[in-house]
Structures are given as C-alpha cells and as structure tokens.
Amino acid sequence: MKNVLKNRAGVTLIETVAATAIIAIILVTLVGALLYGQKMVVFSDSKNNEAAQAQEMIDVIMTQLSERTNLDDPTVIDATKVNGSFTLPNQPSDPRKQYYYEPVDLAGNVVSVANAVGYKIYVRVYYNNDQSYLDLGAFTKKGSVYQ
C-alpha cells in the first residue's frame, strides 16, 4: 500500500486511451438504444393513431349499414370502398384507407342484401409510408346500432 501512495508516476497514456475507449463503447451503445427506443415510440404512436381512425371508420360504416333503408353504399370521408379485396397503394393519389362489406346470413355466408341479417365489415389503413397496414373487421346486425 505504501508503494502505491509513494508512486507519483501518474496514469500512462495507454491507460487513458483504454479507459476512454471503454467509455466511448458504453456511450455509443446507450445512445443507440435510446434512438431505437425513440423510433419505436414514434412508430407505436403512428400505429395507435391509425387504429383509432380505422375504428372510427368501422363505427361510421356500422351506423350507416344498420340504419340503411335503401341500397346506397355507406360513405366514409377520406376512405375508398374497394371491391372485395384491398389494393396496395402504388401512387401518391391511391387511397390509404380502404373498406368493403359483405351482406351475410346467420351462418356467415355471403348473401344478397335482401336476405342478409347483417354485414361483415373490413377496413384496412396503410401507414409508415405504406410499408405497414392495419386490418380491422366487424359485424353489424341490421337495425342494431342506435343513436
């Protein structure tokens, strides 16, 4: 112990460089983890916003279908009705919010509107520069939603 206290040589350059390198590696790892976490928070927020919009679309369509007295298609602002299958947006003008519905009987078979007891509703919303999408499905019975 006396030798350590009497040693006035200090810290060598190699020890300083090694300590700096270790601290730099730890800091780079921490900063990388923080940036990844921030990216995941933004992505999750975007997904949650799109899920809320898709749920709102489902609610609007359910209300319109359950109250329908004629055969007009339900309309959803900023959404496009597709014909039984969703299409990937290729152009900036292509719809990012799509929906379709099918009249069904008690067994879930697709039937004509006159014979339907309800509707299966499908909604797809694209997000994350069209690299991800969210699908929602619902069922509404004729006359089952009241305002």
LUMKOLBA-774602 format. One record per residue: residue number from 1; z negated, y negated, x of N, C-alpha, C in turn. Coordinates in steps of 0.02 Angstrom, whole numbers, m for minus. Layout:
BEGIN
<atom k="NUM" n_up="Z" n_north="Y" n_east="X" ca_up="Z" ca_north="Y" ca_east="X" c_up="Z" c_north="Y" c_east="X"/>
...
//
This chain:
BEGIN
<atom k="1" n_up="0" n_north="59" n_east="41" ca_up="0" ca_north="0" ca_east="0" c_up="0" c_north="m62" c_east="43"/>
<atom k="2" n_up="m36" n_north="m59" n_east="100" ca_up="m38" ca_north="m117" ca_east="145" c_up="31" c_north="m132" c_east="173"/>
<atom k="3" n_up="69" n_north="m79" n_east="186" ca_up="137" ca_north="m90" ca_east="214" c_up="181" c_north="m126" c_east="164"/>
<atom k="4" n_up="174" n_north="m112" n_east="101" ca_up="215" ca_north="m145" ca_east="50" c_up="197" c_north="m219" c_east="46"/>
<atom k="5" n_up="134" n_north="m234" n_east="49" ca_up="113" ca_north="m304" ca_east="44" c_up="130" c_north="m343" c_east="107"/>
<atom k="6" n_up="131" n_north="m311" n_east="164" ca_up="146" ca_north="m346" ca_east="226" c_up="222" c_north="m350" c_east="239"/>
<atom k="7" n_up="261" n_north="m311" n_east="202" ca_up="334" ca_north="m311" ca_east="212" c_up="363" c_north="m374" c_east="181"/>
<atom k="8" n_up="387" n_north="m419" n_east="222" ca_up="414" ca_north="m482" ca_east="199" c_up="491" c_north="m483" c_east="203"/>
<atom k="9" n_up="521" n_north="m425" n_east="207" ca_up="594" ca_north="m421" ca_east="213" c_up="629" c_north="m442" c_east="149"/>
<atom k="10" n_up="599" n_north="m433" n_east="89" ca_up="630" ca_north="m453" ca_east="26" c_up="675" c_north="m399" c_east="m1"/>
<atom k="11" n_up="719" n_north="m420" n_east="m44" ca_up="765" ca_north="m373" ca_east="m77" c_up="832" c_north="m377" c_east="m42"/>
<atom k="12" n_up="861" n_north="m319" n_east="m32" ca_up="926" ca_north="m318" ca_east="3" c_up="981" c_north="m335" c_east="m47"/>
<atom k="13" n_up="1039" n_north="m350" n_east="m20" ca_up="1098" ca_north="m366" ca_east="m60" c_up="1120" c_north="m306" c_east="m101"/>
<atom k="14" n_up="1117" n_north="m248" n_east="m74" ca_up="1137" ca_north="m187" ca_east="m110" c_up="1091" c_north="m175" c_east="m170"/>
<atom k="15" n_up="1027" n_north="m186" n_east="m162" ca_up="981" ca_north="m178" ca_east="m219" c_up="996" c_north="m229" c_east="m274"/>
<atom k="16" n_up="1012" n_north="m289" n_east="m254" ca_up="1028" ca_north="m342" ca_east="m303" c_up="1091" c_north="m325" c_east="m341"/>
<atom k="17" n_up="1143" n_north="m303" n_east="m307" ca_up="1207" ca_north="m284" ca_east="m338" c_up="1196" c_north="m225" c_east="m385"/>
<atom k="18" n_up="1158" n_north="m175" n_east="m363" ca_up="1145" ca_north="m117" ca_east="m405" c_up="1108" c_north="m136" c_east="m469"/>
<atom k="19" n_up="1057" n_north="m178" n_east="m463" ca_up="1019" ca_north="m200" ca_east="m521" c_up="1062" c_north="m241" c_east="m569"/>
<atom k="20" n_up="1104" n_north="m284" n_east="m541" ca_up="1150" ca_north="m324" ca_east="m582" c_up="1199" c_north="m280" c_east="m619"/>
<atom k="21" n_up="1225" n_north="m229" n_east="m585" ca_up="1273" ca_north="m183" ca_east="m616" c_up="1241" c_north="m145" c_east="m673"/>
<atom k="22" n_up="1180" n_north="m122" n_east="m664" ca_up="1145" ca_north="m85" ca_east="m717" c_up="1133" c_north="m130" c_east="m777"/>
<atom k="23" n_up="1111" n_north="m192" n_east="m765" ca_up="1100" ca_north="m239" ca_east="m820" c_up="1166" c_north="m255" c_east="m856"/>
<atom k="24" n_up="1220" n_north="m263" n_east="m819" ca_up="1285" ca_north="m277" ca_east="m849" c_up="1308" c_north="m219" c_east="m893"/>
<atom k="25" n_up="1299" n_north="m158" n_east="m871" ca_up="1319" ca_north="m100" ca_east="m911" c_up="1279" c_north="m98" c_east="m976"/>
<atom k="26" n_up="1215" n_north="m111" n_east="m972" ca_up="1173" ca_north="m111" ca_east="m1032" c_up="1194" c_north="m166" c_east="m1080"/>
<atom k="27" n_up="1209" n_north="m226" n_east="m1054" ca_up="1229" ca_north="m282" ca_east="m1096" c_up="1297" c_north="m270" c_east="m1129"/>
<atom k="28" n_up="1344" n_north="m242" n_east="m1092" ca_up="1410" ca_north="m227" ca_east="m1120" c_up="1404" c_north="m177" c_east="m1177"/>
<atom k="29" n_up="1361" n_north="m126" n_east="m1168" ca_up="1350" ca_north="m77" ca_east="m1221" c_up="1319" c_north="m109" c_east="m1283"/>
<atom k="30" n_up="1270" n_north="m151" n_east="m1273" ca_up="1237" ca_north="m185" ca_east="m1330" c_up="1285" c_north="m231" c_east="m1367"/>
<atom k="31" n_up="1323" n_north="m270" n_east="m1329" ca_up="1371" ca_north="m316" ca_east="m1361" c_up="1424" c_north="m277" c_east="m1399"/>
<atom k="32" n_up="1448" n_north="m222" n_east="m1371" ca_up="1497" ca_north="m180" ca_east="m1406" c_up="1469" c_north="m152" c_east="m1471"/>
<atom k="33" n_up="1407" n_north="m129" n_east="m1469" ca_up="1375" ca_north="m103" ca_east="m1529" c_up="1367" c_north="m158" c_east="m1582"/>
<atom k="34" n_up="1348" n_north="m218" n_east="m1561" ca_up="1340" ca_north="m273" ca_east="m1608" c_up="1407" c_north="m293" c_east="m1639"/>
<atom k="35" n_up="1460" n_north="m295" n_east="m1599" ca_up="1526" ca_north="m312" ca_east="m1626" c_up="1550" c_north="m259" c_east="m1675"/>
<atom k="36" n_up="1539" n_north="m196" n_east="m1659" ca_up="1558" ca_north="m142" ca_east="m1705" c_up="1519" c_north="m147" c_east="m1770"/>
<atom k="37" n_up="1455" n_north="m161" n_east="m1765" ca_up="1414" ca_north="m169" ca_east="m1825" c_up="1437" c_north="m227" c_east="m1868"/>
<atom k="38" n_up="1456" n_north="m282" n_east="m1836" ca_up="1481" ca_north="m340" ca_east="m1874" c_up="1546" c_north="m321" c_east="m1909"/>
<atom k="39" n_up="1590" n_north="m285" n_east="m1875" ca_up="1654" ca_north="m264" ca_east="m1905" c_up="1641" c_north="m219" c_east="m1965"/>
<atom k="40" n_up="1592" n_north="m174" n_east="m1961" ca_up="1577" ca_north="m130" ca_east="m2017" c_up="1547" c_north="m168" c_east="m2076"/>
<atom k="41" n_up="1508" n_north="m219" n_east="m2062" ca_up="1480" ca_north="m260" ca_east="m2116" c_up="1536" c_north="m296" c_east="m2154"/>
<atom k="42" n_up="1584" n_north="m324" n_east="m2117" ca_up="1640" ca_north="m359" ca_east="m2149" c_up="1682" c_north="m310" c_east="m2189"/>
<atom k="43" n_up="1695" n_north="m251" n_east="m2161" ca_up="1735" ca_north="m200" ca_east="m2195" c_up="1699" c_north="m177" c_east="m2259"/>
<atom k="44" n_up="1635" n_north="m165" n_east="m2255" ca_up="1597" ca_north="m143" ca_east="m2314" c_up="1595" c_north="m198" c_east="m2368"/>
<atom k="45" n_up="1589" n_north="m260" n_east="m2347" ca_up="1589" ca_north="m315" ca_east="m2394" c_up="1656" c_north="m318" c_east="m2430"/>
<atom k="46" n_up="1710" n_north="m311" n_east="m2393" ca_up="1777" ca_north="m311" ca_east="m2422" c_up="1784" c_north="m254" c_east="m2472"/>
<atom k="47" n_up="1761" n_north="m195" n_east="m2453" ca_up="1766" ca_north="m137" ca_east="m2498" c_up="1725" c_north="m148" c_east="m2561"/>
<atom k="48" n_up="1665" n_north="m175" n_east="m2554" ca_up="1623" ca_north="m188" ca_east="m2613" c_up="1655" c_north="m239" c_east="m2659"/>
<atom k="49" n_up="1686" n_north="m291" n_east="m2631" ca_up="1719" ca_north="m341" ca_east="m2673" c_up="1777" c_north="m310" c_east="m2711"/>
<atom k="50" n_up="1816" n_north="m267" n_east="m2678" ca_up="1872" ca_north="m235" ca_east="m2711" c_up="1848" c_north="m186" c_east="m2764"/>
<atom k="51" n_up="1793" n_north="m152" n_east="m2751" ca_up="1764" ca_north="m106" ca_east="m2801" c_up="1742" c_north="m144" c_east="m2863"/>
<atom k="52" n_up="1714" n_north="m202" n_east="m2854" ca_up="1693" ca_north="m243" ca_east="m2911" c_up="1754" c_north="m266" c_east="m2951"/>
<atom k="53" n_up="1808" n_north="m284" n_east="m2916" ca_up="1869" ca_north="m305" ca_east="m2951" c_up="1900" c_north="m246" c_east="m2989"/>
<atom k="54" n_up="1899" n_north="m187" n_east="m2958" ca_up="1927" ca_north="m128" ca_east="m2991" c_up="1885" c_north="m111" c_east="m3053"/>
<atom k="55" n_up="1820" n_north="m116" n_east="m3048" ca_up="1777" ca_north="m103" ca_east="m3106" c_up="1790" c_north="m153" c_east="m3162"/>
<atom k="56" n_up="1801" n_north="m216" n_east="m3143" ca_up="1817" ca_north="m266" ca_east="m3193" c_up="1884" c_north="m250" c_east="m3227"/>
<atom k="57" n_up="1933" n_north="m227" n_east="m3189" ca_up="1997" ca_north="m207" ca_east="m3218" c_up="1986" c_north="m150" c_east="m3268"/>
<atom k="58" n_up="1947" n_north="m100" n_east="m3249" ca_up="1933" ca_north="m43" ca_east="m3293" c_up="1901" c_north="m68" c_east="m3358"/>
<atom k="59" n_up="1853" n_north="m114" n_east="m3352" ca_up="1819" ca_north="m140" ca_east="m3412" c_up="1868" c_north="m176" c_east="m3458"/>
<atom k="60" n_up="1912" n_north="m217" n_east="m3430" ca_up="1961" ca_north="m253" ca_east="m3470" c_up="2008" c_north="m205" c_east="m3505"/>
<atom k="61" n_up="2032" n_north="m155" n_east="m3469" ca_up="2079" ca_north="m106" ca_east="m3498" c_up="2043" c_north="m65" c_east="m3552"/>
<atom k="62" n_up="1982" n_north="m44" n_east="m3539" ca_up="1945" ca_north="m5" ca_east="m3589" c_up="1935" c_north="m45" c_east="m3653"/>
<atom k="63" n_up="1917" n_north="m108" n_east="m3647" ca_up="1907" ca_north="m150" ca_east="m3706" c_up="1972" c_north="m157" c_east="m3745"/>
<atom k="64" n_up="2027" n_north="m171" n_east="m3710" ca_up="2090" ca_north="m181" ca_east="m3744" c_up="2116" c_north="m116" c_east="m3777"/>
<atom k="65" n_up="2107" n_north="m59" n_east="m3743" ca_up="2131" ca_north="4" ca_east="m3771" c_up="2089" c_north="25" c_east="m3831"/>
<atom k="66" n_up="2024" n_north="16" n_east="m3827" ca_up="1981" ca_north="39" ca_east="m3881" c_up="1989" c_north="m4" c_east="m3944"/>
<atom k="67" n_up="2009" n_north="m67" n_east="m3934" ca_up="2017" ca_north="m112" ca_east="m3991" c_up="2090" c_north="m116" c_east="m4015"/>
<atom k="68" n_up="2134" n_north="m80" n_east="m3984" ca_up="2205" ca_north="m90" ca_east="m3999" c_up="2221" c_north="m68" c_east="m4070"/>
<atom k="69" n_up="2261" n_north="m109" n_east="m4102" ca_up="2285" ca_north="m94" ca_east="m4169" c_up="2360" c_north="m86" c_east="m4169"/>
<atom k="70" n_up="2393" n_north="m104" n_east="m4113" ca_up="2464" ca_north="m94" ca_east="m4106" c_up="2478" c_north="m57" c_east="m4040"/>
<atom k="71" n_up="2539" n_north="m47" n_east="m4024" ca_up="2556" ca_north="m8" ca_east="m3964" c_up="2571" c_north="m51" c_east="m3903"/>
<atom k="72" n_up="2552" n_north="m115" n_east="m3905" ca_up="2562" ca_north="m157" ca_east="m3847" c_up="2520" c_north="m133" c_east="m3789"/>
<atom k="73" n_up="2548" n_north="m139" n_east="m3729" ca_up="2510" ca_north="m119" ca_east="m3670" c_up="2455" c_north="m169" c_east="m3656"/>
<atom k="74" n_up="2398" n_north="m144" n_east="m3631" ca_up="2346" ca_north="m192" ca_east="m3610" c_up="2371" c_north="m232" c_east="m3551"/>
<atom k="75" n_up="2346" n_north="m293" n_east="m3545" ca_up="2366" ca_north="m335" ca_east="m3490" c_up="2305" c_north="m353" c_east="m3449"/>
<atom k="76" n_up="2313" n_north="m350" n_east="m3384" ca_up="2261" ca_north="m368" ca_east="m3337" c_up="2288" c_north="m421" c_east="m3290"/>
<atom k="77" n_up="2253" n_north="m477" n_east="m3284" ca_up="2276" ca_north="m531" ca_east="m3242" c_up="2278" c_north="m508" c_east="m3169"/>
<atom k="78" n_up="2331" n_north="m524" n_east="m3134" ca_up="2341" ca_north="m508" ca_east="m3063" c_up="2346" c_north="m433" c_east="m3049"/>
<atom k="79" n_up="2362" n_north="m393" n_east="m3100" ca_up="2371" ca_north="m321" ca_east="m3089" c_up="2437" c_north="m300" c_east="m3120"/>
<atom k="80" n_up="2463" n_north="m244" n_east="m3096" ca_up="2528" ca_north="m219" ca_east="m3120" c_up="2519" c_north="m149" c_east="m3148"/>
<atom k="81" n_up="2549" n_north="m138" n_east="m3207" ca_up="2548" ca_north="m71" ca_east="m3236" c_up="2605" c_north="m31" c_east="m3203"/>
<atom k="82" n_up="2588" n_north="29" n_east="m3179" ca_up="2638" ca_north="72" ca_east="m3148" c_up="2649" c_north="132" c_east="m3194"/>
<atom k="83" n_up="2701" n_north="169" n_east="m3180" ca_up="2720" ca_north="224" ca_east="m3224" c_up="2693" c_north="290" c_east="m3199"/>
<atom k="84" n_up="2630" n_north="302" n_east="m3208" ca_up="2601" ca_north="367" ca_east="m3195" c_up="2586" c_north="384" c_east="m3122"/>
<atom k="85" n_up="2605" n_north="342" n_east="m3075" ca_up="2587" ca_north="354" ca_east="m3005" c_up="2584" c_north="287" c_east="m2968"/>
<atom k="86" n_up="2541" n_north="285" n_east="m2919" ca_up="2532" ca_north="223" ca_east="m2882" c_up="2583" c_north="218" c_east="m2826"/>
<atom k="87" n_up="2602" n_north="156" n_east="m2809" ca_up="2651" ca_north="145" ca_east="m2756" c_up="2620" c_north="104" c_east="m2701"/>
<atom k="88" n_up="2634" n_north="124" n_east="m2640" ca_up="2608" ca_north="88" ca_east="m2582" c_up="2645" c_north="22" c_east="m2574"/>
<atom k="89" n_up="2608" n_north="m34" n_east="m2568" ca_up="2641" ca_north="m99" ca_east="m2559" c_up="2678" c_north="m101" c_east="m2492"/>
<atom k="90" n_up="2743" n_north="m116" n_east="m2494" ca_up="2782" ca_north="m122" ca_east="m2432" c_up="2800" c_north="m194" c_east="m2417"/>
<atom k="91" n_up="2804" n_north="m235" n_east="m2468" ca_up="2822" ca_north="m305" ca_east="m2460" c_up="2762" c_north="m348" c_east="m2480"/>
<atom k="92" n_up="2759" n_north="m409" n_east="m2454" ca_up="2704" ca_north="m454" ca_east="m2474" c_up="2702" c_north="m467" c_east="m2550"/>
<atom k="93" n_up="2758" n_north="m462" n_east="m2584" ca_up="2760" ca_north="m476" ca_east="m2655" c_up="2740" c_north="m415" c_east="m2697"/>
<atom k="94" n_up="2733" n_north="m356" n_east="m2666" ca_up="2714" ca_north="m295" ca_east="m2703" c_up="2642" c_north="m301" c_east="m2728"/>
<atom k="95" n_up="2628" n_north="m270" n_east="m2785" ca_up="2561" ca_north="m275" ca_east="m2814" c_up="2508" c_north="m239" c_east="m2773"/>
<atom k="96" n_up="2451" n_north="m271" n_east="m2764" ca_up="2394" ca_north="m241" ca_east="m2729" c_up="2344" c_north="m210" c_east="m2778"/>
<atom k="97" n_up="2351" n_north="m228" n_east="m2842" ca_up="2308" ca_north="m200" ca_east="m2894" c_up="2354" c_north="m166" c_east="m2945"/>
<atom k="98" n_up="2344" n_north="m102" n_east="m2954" ca_up="2388" ca_north="m64" ca_east="m2999" c_up="2345" c_north="m23" c_east="m3047"/>
<atom k="99" n_up="2374" n_north="m8" n_east="m3105" ca_up="2339" ca_north="33" ca_east="m3154" c_up="2389" c_north="70" c_east="m3198"/>
<atom k="100" n_up="2366" n_north="124" n_east="m3227" ca_up="2402" ca_north="157" ca_east="m3281" c_up="2352" c_north="195" c_east="m3323"/>
<atom k="101" n_up="2373" n_north="215" n_east="m3382" ca_up="2329" ca_north="252" ca_east="m3426" c_up="2369" c_north="304" c_east="m3463"/>
<atom k="102" n_up="2334" n_north="355" n_east="m3487" ca_up="2367" ca_north="409" ca_east="m3524" c_up="2327" c_north="424" c_east="m3587"/>
<atom k="103" n_up="2360" n_north="427" n_east="m3645" ca_up="2325" ca_north="447" ca_east="m3705" c_up="2311" c_north="523" c_east="m3702"/>
<atom k="104" n_up="2250" n_north="543" n_east="m3718" ca_up="2231" ca_north="613" ca_east="m3713" c_up="2196" c_north="637" c_east="m3777"/>
<atom k="105" n_up="2197" n_north="704" n_east="m3787" ca_up="2161" ca_north="734" ca_east="m3843" c_up="2092" c_north="757" c_east="m3819"/>
<atom k="106" n_up="2056" n_north="793" n_east="m3861" ca_up="1988" ca_north="815" ca_east="m3844" c_up="1986" c_north="860" c_east="m3783"/>
<atom k="107" n_up="2039" n_north="898" n_east="m3771" ca_up="2040" ca_north="944" ca_east="m3714" c_up="2062" c_north="909" c_east="m3650"/>
<atom k="108" n_up="2080" n_north="846" n_east="m3654" ca_up="2103" ca_north="809" ca_east="m3595" c_up="2177" c_north="814" c_east="m3582"/>
<atom k="109" n_up="2214" n_north="843" n_east="m3628" ca_up="2287" ca_north="849" ca_east="m3622" c_up="2320" c_north="784" c_east="m3642"/>
<atom k="110" n_up="2373" n_north="766" n_east="m3606" ca_up="2410" ca_north="706" ca_east="m3621" c_up="2449" c_north="717" c_east="m3686"/>
<atom k="111" n_up="2441" n_north="670" n_east="m3732" ca_up="2473" ca_north="675" ca_east="m3798" c_up="2503" c_north="607" c_east="m3815"/>
<atom k="112" n_up="2534" n_north="603" n_east="m3874" ca_up="2560" ca_north="538" ca_east="m3896" c_up="2502" c_north="493" c_east="m3917"/>
<atom k="113" n_up="2516" n_north="429" n_east="m3921" ca_up="2464" ca_north="381" ca_east="m3938" c_up="2437" c_north="394" c_east="m4008"/>
<atom k="114" n_up="2481" n_north="416" n_east="m4053" ca_up="2459" ca_north="429" ca_east="m4122" c_up="2409" c_north="487" c_east="m4126"/>
<atom k="115" n_up="2416" n_north="537" n_east="m4082" ca_up="2372" ca_north="595" ca_east="m4083" c_up="2313" c_north="590" c_east="m4035"/>
<atom k="116" n_up="2307" n_north="535" n_east="m4000" ca_up="2256" ca_north="528" ca_east="m3948" c_up="2188" c_north="514" c_east="m3978"/>
<atom k="117" n_up="2136" n_north="542" n_east="m3947" ca_up="2067" ca_north="524" ca_east="m3966" c_up="2039" c_north="474" c_east="m3916"/>
<atom k="118" n_up="2073" n_north="467" n_east="m3860" ca_up="2050" ca_north="421" ca_east="m3808" c_up="2103" c_north="412" c_east="m3755"/>
<atom k="119" n_up="2083" n_north="379" n_east="m3701" ca_up="2129" ca_north="364" ca_east="m3646" c_up="2096" c_north="377" c_east="m3579"/>
<atom k="120" n_up="2133" n_north="407" n_east="m3534" ca_up="2111" ca_north="411" ca_east="m3464" c_up="2142" c_north="351" c_east="m3429"/>
<atom k="121" n_up="2102" n_north="315" n_east="m3393" ca_up="2124" ca_north="254" ca_east="m3359" c_up="2117" c_north="263" c_east="m3284"/>
<atom k="122" n_up="2168" n_north="244" n_east="m3247" ca_up="2167" ca_north="249" ca_east="m3174" c_up="2183" c_north="181" c_east="m3144"/>
<atom k="123" n_up="2144" n_north="161" n_east="m3094" ca_up="2154" ca_north="97" ca_east="m3061" c_up="2153" c_north="109" c_east="m2986"/>
<atom k="124" n_up="2198" n_north="75" n_east="m2950" ca_up="2198" ca_north="76" ca_east="m2877" c_up="2204" c_north="5" c_east="m2852"/>
<atom k="125" n_up="2160" n_north="m12" n_east="m2803" ca_up="2160" ca_north="m78" ca_east="m2772" c_up="2166" c_north="m68" c_east="m2697"/>
<atom k="126" n_up="2217" n_north="m100" n_east="m2668" ca_up="2228" ca_north="m97" ca_east="m2595" c_up="2191" c_north="m154" c_east="m2561"/>
<atom k="127" n_up="2164" n_north="m141" n_east="m2502" ca_up="2130" ca_north="m192" ca_east="m2463" c_up="2136" c_north="m175" c_east="m2389"/>
<atom k="128" n_up="2107" n_north="m216" n_east="m2346" ca_up="2110" ca_north="m205" ca_east="m2273" c_up="2182" c_north="m203" c_east="m2249"/>
<atom k="129" n_up="2221" n_north="m254" n_east="m2269" ca_up="2292" ca_north="m260" ca_east="m2251" c_up="2331" c_north="m198" c_east="m2273"/>
<atom k="130" n_up="2315" n_north="m173" n_east="m2332" ca_up="2348" ca_north="m116" ca_east="m2364" c_up="2339" c_north="m50" c_east="m2325"/>
<atom k="131" n_up="2290" n_north="m48" n_east="m2280" ca_up="2277" ca_north="14" ca_east="m2244" c_up="2226" c_north="58" c_east="m2282"/>
<atom k="132" n_up="2191" n_north="29" n_east="m2329" ca_up="2141" ca_north="66" ca_east="m2368" c_up="2151" c_north="50" c_east="m2442"/>
<atom k="133" n_up="2128" n_north="95" n_east="m2483" ca_up="2130" ca_north="82" ca_east="m2554" c_up="2070" c_north="115" c_east="m2588"/>
<atom k="134" n_up="2057" n_north="91" n_east="m2648" ca_up="2001" ca_north="115" ca_east="m2688" c_up="2029" c_north="139" c_east="m2755"/>
<atom k="135" n_up="2014" n_north="200" n_east="m2773" ca_up="2035" ca_north="228" ca_east="m2837" c_up="1976" c_north="233" c_east="m2884"/>
<atom k="136" n_up="1986" n_north="213" n_east="m2946" ca_up="1935" ca_north="221" ca_east="m2998" c_up="1969" c_north="252" c_east="m3058"/>
<atom k="137" n_up="1932" n_north="293" n_east="m3093" ca_up="1956" ca_north="323" ca_east="m3155" c_up="1903" c_north="317" c_east="m3208"/>
<atom k="138" n_up="1925" n_north="315" n_east="m3270" ca_up="1878" ca_north="309" ca_east="m3325" c_up="1908" c_north="339" c_east="m3388"/>
<atom k="139" n_up="1867" n_north="351" n_east="m3437" ca_up="1890" ca_north="375" ca_east="m3502" c_up="1860" c_north="329" c_east="m3555"/>
<atom k="140" n_up="1901" n_north="311" n_east="m3603" ca_up="1877" ca_north="273" ca_east="m3660" c_up="1901" c_north="306" c_east="m3724"/>
<atom k="141" n_up="1857" n_north="308" n_east="m3772" ca_up="1873" ca_north="336" ca_east="m3837" c_up="1899" c_north="280" c_east="m3881"/>
<atom k="142" n_up="1945" n_north="295" n_east="m3925" ca_up="1970" ca_north="244" ca_east="m3970" c_up="1912" c_north="215" c_east="m4011"/>
<atom k="143" n_up="1908" n_north="149" n_east="m4012" ca_up="1857" ca_north="116" ca_east="m4051" c_up="1787" c_north="122" c_east="m4023"/>
<atom k="144" n_up="1780" n_north="135" n_east="m3957" ca_up="1712" ca_north="147" ca_east="m3931" c_up="1681" c_north="87" c_east="m3895"/>
<atom k="145" n_up="1718" n_north="34" n_east="m3885" ca_up="1691" ca_north="m24" ca_east="m3850" c_up="1686" c_north="m82" c_east="m3899"/>
<atom k="146" n_up="1628" n_north="m112" n_east="m3903" ca_up="1616" ca_north="m167" ca_east="m3950" c_up="1597" c_north="m229" c_east="m3911"/>
<atom k="147" n_up="1616" n_north="m287" n_east="m3938" ca_up="1598" ca_north="m350" ca_east="m3905" c_up="1550" c_north="m387" c_east="m3949"/>
//
